Amino acid sequence: MKIFHALVWLRHAERAVRRGASRAPLAVMALALAASALTAPAAVGAVFIVRHAEKQSEANEKGVPLSPAGHARAARLAAMLRDARIVAIYSTDTVRTLSTAEPLATRAKLTPQIYDAEGVGAPEKLAARISNEHPTENVLVVGHSNTVGPLVMALGCAEEVAVGRQEYDGLWIIVPASTSAGGSLPLPSTGKAAAADASLASAASPRNSPTLLRLRL
């Protein structure tokens, strides 16, 4: 049940951030509680995955920067994850991915670690790297439309994830099955609102399989 409650709190955080700065305290509280569930003793860390935010042009060159909308989305990502206890950020070596990571990296005083998303076995290599370097901690991975799905599968999820060409608002969270053991978080007494949020949490994954949740930035 702990993982279920953590995902519900993440849903609260998502909605609070999207409603604007006036709801920021709710987002902070929600993510702090969710992070406490995902980083409990003996837990396996969660992996947060995003595609880079909107870019200025359709070109795929390394130096293409983010558009104003992209910078705004990167700021929302930092706000949503400010208390998610992210200890490492992995990014490809492009301006658009590094710029997407920058607001959170600056706030958390982290230097993004570069990974190679190309080549045979690239997703599996990154998954192994995350497992070896941060086996019990939460990390963020910033990638591209064609790298999110393969990484999700490399991290053990059976669900197929396809990112559309103009899809920039996805935040995928992978929580290994071992995190589901233990106690649960208390939920706020918000009546129908809490029930509605709970119904949006991802369905339970098969035993020993990671849980995958998609939120919107």
ABEGO torsion letter per residue (X at the ends): XAAAAAAAAAAAAAAAAAAEAAAAAAAAAAAAAAAAAAABBGBBBBBBBBBBBBBABABABAABBBBAAAAAAAAAAAAAAAAAGBABBBBBBBAAAAAAAAAAAAAAGBBBBBBBABEBGAAAAAAAAAAAABAABBBBBBBBAAAAAAAAAAAGBABBBBBBAABAABBBBBBBAAAABEBBBBBBBAEAAAAAAAAABBBBBBBGBBBBBBBBX
